[in-house]
Amino acid sequence: MTSTYKTALGATLLLALIAGGTAVSAQERGHGFDFAAVDTNGDGEVTKVEVDQFRAAQFAKIDTDGNGSVDAAELQAAHEMRQQERRTDRSERMIERADANDDGVLTPDEMQPQRRGGDMFERLDADDNGSISQAEMDAAKERMEDRRDGRRGHDRPSRG
C-alpha cells in the first residue's frame, strides 16, 4: 500500500468518523450532532472521555471484521449503509407528510405535489390554452433562475 493511498484512506476514515458517524439518532433525522447519543451518562455535559468512547464505538461499527483497522471495503460498506439510512429516512418523512389518511401508504392523489400558488400546469400555461409551449416552458425556467439568483444576492455577473 503506497504512502499516498494510506494518507487518503486515513483522511477518509477520519472524515467518516467525524462527519458521518457523529451520532446514530442524528442520522435518523438526517443532520446535526446528537448530543444525547454522545452524553452517555445523561448528565447534560459531554466529556472528552464520552467523545472518545463514542468515536471508538463508531470505529468498531465500521471495522466489521474486528481486526482493529479499516480497509477500503469496510469504508465503502459504511458509506453505503449511511446513504441507505438517509434514503429510508427521507422516504418515511415523505409518507408522514403526504399520507392524508394515515394508512402508511401513498395513493396517486397523495403523491401530487402540494405547491404554493396552485397547480403547476396552470401556472406554466401562461396563455391559458390548455397546453404548454416551449416558449412558456423557457419563460418559466427563466423566472425560476431569476428567483434563484435573487436569493443568492446581486453580486453575480449578469447573463448575456
Buried (B, 14 or more C-beta within 10 A) or exposed (E): EEEEEEEEBEEBBEEBBEEBBBBBEBBEEEEEEBEEBBBBEEEEEBEEEBEEEBBEBBBEBBBEEEEEEBBEEBBEBBBEBBEEBBEEBEEEEEBEEBBEEEEEEBEEEBEEEEEEEEEEEEBBBBEEEEEBEEEBEEEBEEEEEEEEEEEEEEEEEEEE
